[in-house]
Amino acid sequence: MAAGDSDRYTGVRYQPDDRPPMALSVGLGLQLALFCVAGIVLTPLIIVRAAGGTETYLSWAVFAAVAVSGATTVLQAVRIGRIGAGYVLAMGTSGAFIAVSVAALAQGGPAMLATLVIISSFCQFALAARLSLLRRILTPAVTGTVIMLIPVTVMPIIFKGFEDVPSGTPASAAPFCALTTALVIGGIALKATGASRLWAPVIGVAAGSALAAFYGIYDTGRVVEASWIGFPENGWPSFDLDFGPVFWTLLPAFLFVTQVGAIETVGDAVAIQRVSWRRPRAVDFRSVQGAVAADGVGNLLSGLAGTVPNTTYSTSISVTALTGVGARAVGVAVGVAFVVLAFVPKGLAVVLAIPGPVAAAYITVLLAMLFVGGMRIVVQDGVDYRKSLVVGVAFWVGVGFQNGLIFPEYVSKFGGGILENGMTAGGLVAILITLFMEVTAPRRRRIQVTLDVSALPGIREFVGAFASRGGWNDTMARRLDAAAEETLLTLLEKNDDGEGGPRRLLLTAHKEDGGAVLEFIAAAGEENLEDRIALLDERAGEIRAETEISLRLLRHFASSVRHQQYHGADIVTVRVDAPTATRD
C-alpha cells in the first residue's frame, strides 16, 4: 500500500485475508454469536408453538437449528470451492419462513416440514449457478418489495404471541412484559452509540424476561431441569414421502419463500463486501453466488436434520462495520461457538423459557426493521415512475391477498390457496410487472463474436448501425465506437491467458433514458474493470501502458462502467450519454 493510503481507509482494521490475534478473533466471534443466538432459537420457538408442536420436537428443532447455523457460518467464512462467501456472514433461522413453516407443521407435521425444506433448498443451488441470468428480474424494486411483505405476512402470527401466557396469569403480565421488552430495545437502539447499541436486543429480552419472572410466567423449571451437556433424544422427525395434497399445496409457497431467502442473502453478501475492505471495490458476484450456494447447503442440512430453514444474518454487517474486523477467522469463531452451544441444553433452555409476549415483542421490533430495510433497498436504487408502479401495486396487492380482501372466494381455491400468502402474491405481481417491462422494453440489438481482436471491425459496424438506427449524430456514434473498442481491448488484455481456446463475446445495445447502454458478456477473468478504472491514478506504474490508455479512454467516453463478475462470465455494462446540442 502506498504511503498515506492507510490514512485514507481507517475504518477497517483487518481485511478478510488478514490474520488478527486469536484472542481478538475468538472474542469477537463469541460476541457476534451472543447477538445472533436469541434469533436462531426464537424463530423455531415461535413456529413450533404457533403450530401446536410438542416440546420434544421443539427441543430437537432448536438443537438442530443452532448446530446447522454453526456449520454453515464456518462454511460461509472458509469458502470451499464455489460454496461460501469468504466473508463473516453469520447464519441463522429465517423469519421469512415463519408463516409457511407454521402451515407445514400444522397440516403435515415435522416430517412434512423436513421434506419441503429439502426439496426447496435445491432452488437456491440453481439460483446460485444462474444468478447472472436473473439480474434483470430480481431487481432492487422486486427484492425490496418482497422483503417489505415479509412482516405483513408474519405479523398476524407474531401478534398472537402477545397472548401466549399460562392460564391464571395476571391480566397486566402480558402487556407489561411485551412493552418493557420493546421500550428497552427501542430506547437503547435510539440513544446508545457504538457497541452498546448492538446489545439492544439482548438487553431488551433480558429485561422483559426479568419482569416475566416477577409475574411467574418465565419457565425457570425448564432451565433448572436442563442438563449442562447433552443431546436431544427421540426428536428427529424423519421425512414424509407420501407427496399428498398437503405437500403439493405448500410446495409453491416454500419454493417462493426460498427465493426470498436467497434474495436476502444476495443483499447481505453485497453489503458485507462493502464494509470488509479498506479500499472501496466493486462487488464480486462470484462471492455472492458462493453465499447463496452456502445458504442452499444450510437449508439442505436443515431439512435433513428436521428443523426450520436458515439464512444469513445482517447483524454480521453491523458488527463488522463497527469493529473494523472483517477477517474470516471471526466467522469461523462464530460458527464454532454455535456448534458448542448446541450441545449445552441449559444455555438453550434459558432462551426457550422466554414467554410468548417477550418473544413476540422482540420479533416485532426485528420485523419492523426488516420492513425499513426493504424500503431502503428500493430507495437506494432510485425511484422513477416505473419502479414506483412495481413497488406500490405489488405491495398493496400482497396486503390485500394476505388479509383476504381480494376475491377470497376464488383465491382460496387457486393453487391450493397459494395466493392467500401476501408475500407470495405480492412477489409474483412484482415479478410479472418487471417481466412485462423487460419484454416491452426497446429492442436490444445483439451480436455474438469470438473474443478476439479480429472481431473489432464487426463490432464497430454493429455499433455504427445501432447509432444510425437510434438517430444519433456523429459525435454520439464516435463515442459509442470508442467505448466499444476500448472495452473490447481491455477485456482481451484481461482474458489473455493463452488457455482454453477461443472465447465468445455477446454484445447487446439498447437505448435508455436518452443515452445508450452497451452490455458485454464474456468469459470470466480475475480483476475487476471498475476497480482498475478507480485506481488508475494511484497505480499508474503497475499497469501496462497500453492497458492504462484503454482504461483512461473508456473512463473518458463512458458516463458509467459497471463490471459484474460471475463464475463463468464477465458482464460489463457501459453507459454512454448523448452529447448536448452545443457539443455536437
Legacy VTK file of the C-alpha trace (Angstrom):
# vtk DataFile Version 3.0
C-alpha trace
ASCII
DATASET POLYDATA
POINTS 584 float
0.000 0.000 0.000
1.355 3.404 -0.924
2.244 5.895 1.749
-0.768 7.704 3.011
-3.227 5.017 1.919
-3.578 3.758 5.462
-4.810 7.201 6.428
-7.416 7.233 3.696
-9.135 3.998 4.723
-9.080 3.966 8.511
-12.382 2.152 9.117
-11.148 -1.404 8.514
-8.516 -2.819 10.857
-8.420 -6.379 9.497
-9.498 -7.367 5.976
-10.855 -10.838 5.117
-7.405 -12.174 4.187
-5.718 -10.822 7.336
-4.981 -12.864 10.459
-5.815 -10.925 13.614
-4.666 -12.156 17.034
-6.511 -15.315 18.084
-7.821 -13.665 21.246
-9.420 -10.913 19.149
-10.991 -13.388 16.715
-12.394 -15.566 19.479
-13.668 -12.576 21.457
-15.462 -11.007 18.518
-16.777 -14.405 17.466
-18.332 -15.008 20.881
-19.817 -11.506 20.881
-21.436 -11.969 17.463
-22.673 -15.429 18.483
-24.400 -13.918 21.535
-26.043 -11.298 19.308
-27.452 -13.930 16.974
-28.304 -16.938 19.127
-31.522 -15.451 20.504
-32.890 -15.007 16.992
-31.812 -18.507 15.980
-33.669 -20.022 18.929
-36.735 -17.780 18.985
-37.746 -18.452 15.376
-38.308 -22.220 15.830
-39.829 -21.424 19.218
-42.436 -19.179 17.579
-43.089 -21.658 14.755
-43.463 -24.779 16.870
-45.644 -23.110 19.483
-47.864 -21.462 16.862
-48.341 -24.822 15.114
-49.059 -26.694 18.352
-45.930 -28.847 18.182
-44.609 -30.989 21.022
-41.887 -29.979 23.486
-39.826 -32.953 22.345
-39.783 -31.723 18.777
-39.155 -28.124 19.914
-36.013 -29.171 21.775
-34.779 -31.065 18.732
-35.619 -28.255 16.302
-33.700 -25.714 18.396
-30.681 -28.001 18.793
-30.545 -28.784 15.073
-31.059 -25.133 14.071
-28.157 -23.915 16.222
-25.860 -26.744 15.065
-26.647 -26.228 11.367
-26.236 -22.463 11.736
-22.779 -23.048 13.207
-21.664 -25.387 10.452
-22.866 -23.105 7.659
-21.383 -19.996 9.298
-17.986 -21.679 9.126
-18.699 -22.650 5.513
-19.522 -19.042 4.610
-16.209 -17.897 6.066
-13.797 -20.505 4.720
-15.387 -20.832 1.233
-14.925 -24.363 -0.107
-14.749 -24.281 -3.892
-17.726 -22.283 -5.113
-19.655 -22.659 -1.858
-19.358 -19.886 0.700
-18.917 -16.124 0.506
-15.441 -15.938 2.007
-16.643 -13.292 4.476
-18.026 -13.063 8.000
-21.675 -13.947 7.442
-23.421 -15.459 10.450
-26.167 -17.918 9.561
-29.385 -18.379 11.496
-33.037 -19.346 11.262
-35.066 -17.351 8.765
-38.055 -15.238 9.793
-39.267 -15.312 6.188
-40.230 -18.962 6.658
-42.355 -18.473 9.763
-45.746 -18.428 8.044
-45.138 -21.344 5.644
-43.360 -23.406 8.314
-46.298 -22.988 10.693
-48.625 -24.173 7.932
-46.426 -27.193 7.171
-46.180 -28.216 10.817
-49.888 -27.714 11.474
-51.048 -29.569 8.360
-48.388 -32.237 7.903
-46.194 -32.357 10.985
-42.397 -32.096 11.338
-41.778 -34.777 8.691
-43.670 -32.722 6.102
-41.674 -29.626 7.040
-38.399 -31.521 6.635
-39.360 -32.811 3.178
-40.431 -29.384 1.926
-37.250 -27.720 3.198
-35.030 -30.314 1.491
-36.736 -30.011 -1.894
-36.927 -26.220 -1.833
-33.212 -25.944 -0.965
-32.281 -27.091 -4.475
-33.789 -23.862 -5.835
-31.006 -21.953 -4.117
-28.342 -24.060 -5.796
-29.980 -23.344 -9.149
-30.203 -19.636 -8.364
-26.558 -19.508 -7.294
-25.456 -21.185 -10.533
-27.572 -18.938 -12.773
-27.579 -15.697 -10.808
-26.354 -13.715 -13.803
-29.416 -14.715 -15.846
-31.810 -13.255 -13.270
-30.127 -9.875 -12.853
-32.877 -8.074 -14.807
-35.734 -9.812 -12.946
-34.542 -9.816 -9.339
-34.165 -6.059 -9.356
-33.906 -3.936 -6.187
-37.561 -2.941 -6.689
-38.649 -6.598 -6.676
-36.397 -7.714 -3.840
-37.228 -4.688 -1.703
-40.962 -5.222 -2.151
-40.737 -8.891 -1.214
-38.745 -8.057 1.911
-41.317 -5.398 2.881
-44.058 -8.009 2.564
-42.356 -10.451 4.945
-43.554 -8.546 8.063
-47.026 -8.183 6.517
-47.212 -11.970 6.217
-45.644 -12.875 9.552
-47.052 -10.220 11.889
-50.503 -11.846 12.334
-48.753 -14.938 13.677
-46.412 -12.925 15.886
-49.214 -10.829 17.372
-50.852 -13.996 18.703
-47.772 -14.494 20.854
-48.681 -11.454 22.931
-51.470 -13.529 24.473
-49.412 -16.701 24.933
-49.319 -16.875 28.744
-50.405 -19.591 31.172
-53.969 -19.532 32.457
-54.391 -17.680 35.732
-51.686 -15.141 34.840
-52.476 -11.552 35.937
-54.016 -9.533 33.108
-51.210 -6.977 33.234
-48.418 -9.533 32.792
-48.503 -9.946 29.012
-48.769 -6.253 28.029
-46.230 -5.069 30.613
-43.662 -7.708 29.665
-44.072 -7.021 25.950
-43.973 -3.246 26.430
-40.872 -3.432 28.607
-39.058 -5.522 26.025
-39.957 -3.196 23.150
-39.161 0.003 25.074
-35.763 -1.203 26.255
-34.759 -2.399 22.784
-36.025 0.786 21.148
-34.561 3.101 23.785
-31.083 1.611 23.600
-31.142 1.433 19.803
-32.180 5.080 19.552
-29.931 6.618 22.202
-26.911 4.368 22.591
-23.818 4.606 20.405
-21.044 2.218 19.470
-21.030 -1.372 20.630
-23.731 -0.841 23.269
-26.342 -0.324 20.549
-25.700 -3.823 19.213
-26.607 -5.241 22.613
-30.093 -3.688 22.493
-31.957 -6.926 21.571
-30.165 -8.978 24.222
-30.732 -6.391 26.956
-34.370 -5.898 25.937
-35.159 -9.614 26.046
-33.355 -9.906 29.395
-35.391 -7.021 30.847
-38.669 -8.480 29.597
-37.756 -11.924 30.924
-36.857 -10.475 34.333
-40.287 -8.868 34.574
-41.855 -12.117 33.384
-40.067 -13.946 36.213
-41.601 -11.447 38.649
-45.049 -12.350 37.298
-44.165 -16.035 37.430
-44.501 -16.705 33.688
-40.814 -17.293 32.936
-40.344 -21.064 32.856
-37.488 -21.385 35.347
-38.288 -25.062 35.756
-37.165 -25.765 32.189
-33.805 -24.118 32.892
-33.274 -25.966 36.179
-34.128 -29.344 34.689
-31.932 -28.928 31.593
-28.523 -30.595 31.715
-25.298 -28.743 31.084
-24.127 -31.101 28.364
-26.467 -33.253 26.340
-28.126 -34.304 23.112
-31.895 -34.277 22.433
-33.415 -37.730 22.205
-36.245 -39.028 20.004
-36.679 -35.679 18.287
-35.666 -36.314 14.682
-38.915 -36.404 12.664
-37.777 -38.397 9.572
-39.428 -37.489 6.224
-42.890 -37.532 4.678
-42.529 -39.168 1.268
-46.216 -39.678 0.505
-46.319 -36.467 -1.545
-50.008 -35.996 -0.877
-52.254 -32.929 -1.302
-50.662 -31.053 1.631
-47.228 -31.352 0.027
-48.324 -30.054 -3.370
-50.349 -27.263 -1.790
-47.430 -25.950 0.259
-44.566 -26.616 -2.176
-45.098 -23.474 -4.349
-45.074 -21.241 -1.271
-41.894 -22.900 0.034
-40.179 -22.542 -3.332
-41.067 -18.884 -3.497
-40.037 -18.103 0.076
-36.770 -19.947 -0.532
-36.063 -17.497 -3.333
-36.927 -14.662 -0.962
-34.357 -16.024 1.473
-31.832 -16.164 -1.342
-32.629 -12.550 -2.207
-31.895 -11.554 1.384
-28.619 -13.447 1.177
-27.694 -11.610 -2.021
-28.230 -8.298 -0.229
-26.175 -9.365 2.782
-23.383 -10.763 0.596
-23.135 -7.456 -1.261
-23.237 -5.384 1.936
-20.557 -7.382 3.789
-18.117 -6.798 0.923
-18.578 -3.056 1.226
-17.561 -2.974 4.893
-14.768 -5.578 4.870
-12.100 -3.866 2.744
-10.038 -0.723 3.276
-10.274 0.344 -0.338
-13.707 0.656 -1.955
-14.027 -2.063 -4.581
-16.628 -3.378 -6.994
-18.907 -6.164 -5.799
-17.581 -9.637 -6.586
-20.693 -11.540 -7.632
-18.765 -14.811 -7.501
-18.687 -14.324 -3.762
-22.426 -13.559 -3.837
-23.020 -16.797 -5.736
-20.991 -18.632 -3.097
-23.067 -17.092 -0.319
-26.319 -18.230 -1.959
-24.900 -21.707 -2.517
-23.910 -21.932 1.156
-27.413 -20.771 2.023
-28.693 -23.710 -0.020
-26.396 -26.076 1.878
-27.790 -24.658 5.120
-31.371 -25.308 4.075
-30.492 -28.784 2.825
-28.877 -29.613 6.168
-31.835 -28.061 7.997
-34.227 -30.322 6.110
-32.111 -33.400 6.693
-31.910 -32.519 10.386
-35.661 -31.872 10.582
-35.583 -28.221 11.617
-36.594 -24.840 10.165
-34.640 -23.221 7.277
-31.880 -20.691 7.796
-30.354 -17.695 6.058
-27.648 -15.062 6.549
-27.987 -12.539 9.373
-27.338 -8.860 8.639
-26.022 -8.486 12.206
-22.674 -9.620 10.789
-22.558 -6.497 8.657
-23.260 -4.154 11.573
-20.618 -5.783 13.780
-18.009 -5.783 11.003
-18.661 -2.122 10.209
-18.488 -1.162 13.887
-15.380 -3.131 14.844
-13.485 -2.822 11.570
-12.635 -6.528 11.702
-13.670 -8.461 8.603
-11.215 -11.342 8.960
-12.555 -14.777 8.105
-11.228 -16.102 11.402
-14.037 -14.247 13.166
-16.628 -16.109 11.086
-15.011 -19.431 11.968
-15.113 -18.484 15.667
-18.819 -17.625 15.415
-19.640 -20.962 13.800
-17.668 -22.958 16.353
-19.409 -21.079 19.180
-22.826 -22.016 17.715
-21.893 -25.692 17.448
-20.613 -25.803 21.020
-23.716 -24.030 22.291
-25.956 -26.570 20.551
-24.646 -29.231 22.920
-25.296 -27.111 26.040
-29.019 -27.673 26.739
-29.055 -25.402 29.783
-27.921 -22.430 27.695
-30.615 -23.105 25.081
-33.216 -23.628 27.828
-32.623 -20.079 29.057
-33.894 -18.833 25.685
-36.625 -21.450 25.293
-38.083 -20.414 28.641
-38.748 -16.885 27.388
-42.532 -16.307 27.483
-44.584 -15.558 24.384
-45.136 -11.802 24.948
-41.392 -11.136 25.310
-40.509 -13.206 22.232
-43.290 -11.554 20.230
-42.086 -8.051 21.156
-38.541 -8.933 20.161
-39.584 -10.376 16.790
-41.902 -7.394 16.172
-39.010 -4.940 16.501
-36.825 -7.014 14.191
-39.564 -7.344 11.568
-40.192 -3.602 11.723
-36.525 -3.030 10.940
-36.747 -5.612 8.164
-39.602 -3.631 6.615
-37.484 -0.479 6.662
-34.592 -2.450 5.179
-36.794 -3.377 2.243
-37.716 0.261 1.771
-34.045 1.219 1.810
-33.231 -1.295 -0.933
-35.914 0.231 -3.141
-34.945 3.841 -2.480
-31.169 3.414 -2.801
-31.578 2.156 -6.359
-33.509 5.292 -7.293
-37.260 5.513 -7.715
-38.811 6.562 -11.006
-42.442 6.158 -12.009
-41.851 2.619 -13.333
-40.285 1.383 -10.117
-42.945 3.208 -8.120
-45.594 1.285 -10.017
-43.887 -2.057 -9.354
-43.467 -1.409 -5.634
-46.810 0.270 -4.989
-49.024 -2.169 -6.862
-47.199 -5.305 -5.730
-47.116 -4.271 -2.074
-50.785 -3.414 -1.770
-51.871 -6.450 -3.768
-49.864 -8.522 -1.297
-51.558 -6.797 1.653
-54.979 -7.372 0.087
-54.415 -11.067 -0.534
-52.881 -11.588 2.902
-55.971 -10.174 4.569
-58.455 -11.988 2.330
-59.787 -8.770 0.802
-59.285 -9.557 -2.901
-61.723 -12.121 -4.317
-61.318 -14.552 -1.400
-63.851 -16.980 -2.860
-61.574 -17.562 -5.860
-58.192 -17.111 -4.234
-58.750 -19.846 -1.655
-59.365 -22.374 -4.445
-56.497 -21.332 -6.726
-53.344 -23.443 -6.412
-54.318 -24.749 -3.026
-54.583 -21.227 -1.633
-51.046 -20.166 -2.570
-52.190 -16.567 -3.152
-53.520 -16.324 0.384
-49.916 -15.680 1.377
-49.320 -11.959 0.874
-45.589 -12.293 0.279
-46.118 -14.892 -2.441
-48.917 -12.930 -4.110
-47.142 -9.568 -3.963
-43.832 -11.047 -5.060
-45.436 -12.712 -8.068
-47.085 -9.425 -9.064
-43.745 -7.583 -8.782
-42.021 -10.202 -10.927
-44.799 -10.218 -13.538
-44.742 -6.418 -13.867
-40.954 -6.468 -14.156
-41.138 -9.187 -16.786
-43.692 -7.154 -18.705
-41.432 -4.096 -18.675
-38.485 -6.222 -19.752
-40.404 -7.797 -22.645
-41.846 -4.484 -23.854
-38.607 -2.504 -23.437
-36.881 -1.144 -26.540
-35.445 -3.989 -28.544
-31.885 -4.943 -27.682
-29.656 -5.256 -30.706
-27.103 -8.024 -30.322
-24.095 -9.554 -31.960
-22.083 -12.618 -30.959
-18.448 -12.871 -31.944
-15.216 -14.536 -30.908
-13.456 -12.688 -28.114
-10.528 -11.688 -30.270
-9.110 -8.546 -31.816
-10.295 -9.806 -35.210
-13.866 -9.162 -34.016
-13.274 -5.400 -33.758
-14.380 -4.497 -37.332
-17.644 -6.402 -36.878
-18.280 -4.744 -33.516
-17.618 -1.280 -34.947
-20.012 -1.946 -37.798
-22.632 -3.206 -35.312
-22.267 -0.134 -33.074
-22.377 2.221 -36.069
-25.603 0.642 -37.330
-27.089 0.879 -33.822
-26.241 4.605 -33.622
-27.739 5.183 -37.050
-30.996 3.439 -36.177
-31.149 5.410 -32.954
-30.996 8.698 -34.843
-27.849 9.888 -33.039
-25.390 12.340 -34.533
-21.770 11.671 -35.496
-20.430 12.739 -32.110
-22.533 10.142 -30.301
-21.627 7.498 -32.870
-17.912 8.183 -32.307
-18.383 7.945 -28.544
-20.114 4.599 -28.846
-17.456 3.346 -31.249
-14.629 4.398 -28.941
-16.294 2.985 -25.812
-16.917 -0.358 -27.515
-13.346 -0.552 -28.842
-11.701 0.249 -25.507
-13.931 -2.176 -23.616
-13.073 -4.958 -26.059
-9.338 -4.241 -25.838
-9.460 -4.206 -22.056
-11.372 -7.486 -21.963
-8.849 -9.024 -24.350
-5.941 -7.989 -22.121
-7.810 -9.206 -19.061
-8.551 -12.644 -20.545
-5.251 -13.155 -22.338
-4.056 -16.327 -20.577
-3.413 -18.396 -23.677
-5.509 -21.312 -22.463
-8.908 -22.755 -23.073
-9.239 -21.945 -26.771
-11.328 -19.137 -28.284
-13.931 -17.479 -26.077
-17.216 -15.971 -27.119
-18.426 -12.417 -26.606
-22.072 -11.351 -26.681
-22.617 -7.628 -27.158
-26.061 -6.070 -26.772
-27.049 -2.446 -27.254
-30.200 -0.530 -26.364
-31.482 2.949 -25.616
-32.126 4.043 -22.051
-33.189 7.468 -20.730
-31.683 9.464 -23.581
-28.424 7.522 -23.694
-27.130 4.193 -24.914
-26.171 1.104 -22.948
-23.683 -1.438 -24.269
-23.502 -4.765 -22.444
-20.550 -7.089 -22.970
-20.925 -10.685 -21.766
-17.610 -12.524 -21.987
-15.523 -15.244 -20.379
-14.625 -14.691 -16.757
-11.431 -13.000 -15.637
-9.808 -12.278 -12.315
-9.534 -8.500 -11.947
-12.481 -6.122 -11.933
-12.545 -3.324 -14.527
-14.350 -0.941 -12.154
-11.551 -1.322 -9.632
-8.880 -0.848 -12.268
-10.518 2.345 -13.536
-10.930 3.666 -9.985
-7.249 3.033 -9.202
-5.829 4.441 -12.441
-4.266 7.497 -10.804
-2.854 5.532 -7.854
-1.445 2.515 -9.708
-0.273 4.052 -12.959
3.137 2.458 -12.552
1.676 -1.014 -12.049
-0.462 -1.062 -15.215
0.927 -1.679 -18.674
0.958 1.463 -20.820
-1.405 0.157 -23.491
-3.850 -1.078 -20.852
-3.757 2.221 -18.999
-4.553 4.085 -22.223
-7.588 1.855 -22.882
-8.873 2.302 -19.348
-8.442 6.063 -19.449
-10.192 6.323 -22.808
-13.012 4.139 -21.536
-13.384 6.356 -18.488
-13.455 9.392 -20.765
-16.079 8.211 -23.251
-18.391 6.279 -20.896
-20.550 8.008 -18.319
-20.522 4.833 -16.198
-18.917 1.399 -16.282
-20.276 -1.473 -14.228
-18.463 -4.785 -14.110
-20.248 -7.818 -12.649
-18.108 -10.923 -12.259
-19.830 -14.298 -12.041
-18.496 -17.838 -12.245
-18.059 -18.425 -15.953
-18.969 -14.946 -17.171
-17.994 -11.293 -17.024
-20.749 -8.756 -17.642
-19.531 -5.244 -18.391
-22.270 -2.634 -18.758
-21.138 0.627 -20.336
-23.452 3.628 -20.443
-22.741 6.432 -22.912
-24.722 9.645 -22.566
-25.724 11.521 -25.705
-23.873 14.821 -26.161
-25.741 18.069 -25.808
-26.544 20.079 -28.918
-23.855 22.646 -28.094
-21.201 19.951 -28.109
-22.222 18.451 -31.449
LINES 1 585
584 0 1 2 3 4 5 6 7 8 9 10 11 12 13 14 15 16 17 18 19 20 21 22 23 24 25 26 27 28 29 30 31 32 33 34 35 36 37 38 39 40 41 42 43 44 45 46 47 48 49 50 51 52 53 54 55 56 57 58 59 60 61 62 63 64 65 66 67 68 69 70 71 72 73 74 75 76 77 78 79 80 81 82 83 84 85 86 87 88 89 90 91 92 93 94 95 96 97 98 99 100 101 102 103 104 105 106 107 108 109 110 111 112 113 114 115 116 117 118 119 120 121 122 123 124 125 126 127 128 129 130 131 132 133 134 135 136 137 138 139 140 141 142 143 144 145 146 147 148 149 150 151 152 153 154 155 156 157 158 159 160 161 162 163 164 165 166 167 168 169 170 171 172 173 174 175 176 177 178 179 180 181 182 183 184 185 186 187 188 189 190 191 192 193 194 195 196 197 198 199 200 201 202 203 204 205 206 207 208 209 210 211 212 213 214 215 216 217 218 219 220 221 222 223 224 225 226 227 228 229 230 231 232 233 234 235 236 237 238 239 240 241 242 243 244 245 246 247 248 249 250 251 252 253 254 255 256 257 258 259 260 261 262 263 264 265 266 267 268 269 270 271 272 273 274 275 276 277 278 279 280 281 282 283 284 285 286 287 288 289 290 291 292 293 294 295 296 297 298 299 300 301 302 303 304 305 306 307 308 309 310 311 312 313 314 315 316 317 318 319 320 321 322 323 324 325 326 327 328 329 330 331 332 333 334 335 336 337 338 339 340 341 342 343 344 345 346 347 348 349 350 351 352 353 354 355 356 357 358 359 360 361 362 363 364 365 366 367 368 369 370 371 372 373 374 375 376 377 378 379 380 381 382 383 384 385 386 387 388 389 390 391 392 393 394 395 396 397 398 399 400 401 402 403 404 405 406 407 408 409 410 411 412 413 414 415 416 417 418 419 420 421 422 423 424 425 426 427 428 429 430 431 432 433 434 435 436 437 438 439 440 441 442 443 444 445 446 447 448 449 450 451 452 453 454 455 456 457 458 459 460 461 462 463 464 465 466 467 468 469 470 471 472 473 474 475 476 477 478 479 480 481 482 483 484 485 486 487 488 489 490 491 492 493 494 495 496 497 498 499 500 501 502 503 504 505 506 507 508 509 510 511 512 513 514 515 516 517 518 519 520 521 522 523 524 525 526 527 528 529 530 531 532 533 534 535 536 537 538 539 540 541 542 543 544 545 546 547 548 549 550 551 552 553 554 555 556 557 558 559 560 561 562 563 564 565 566 567 568 569 570 571 572 573 574 575 576 577 578 579 580 581 582 583
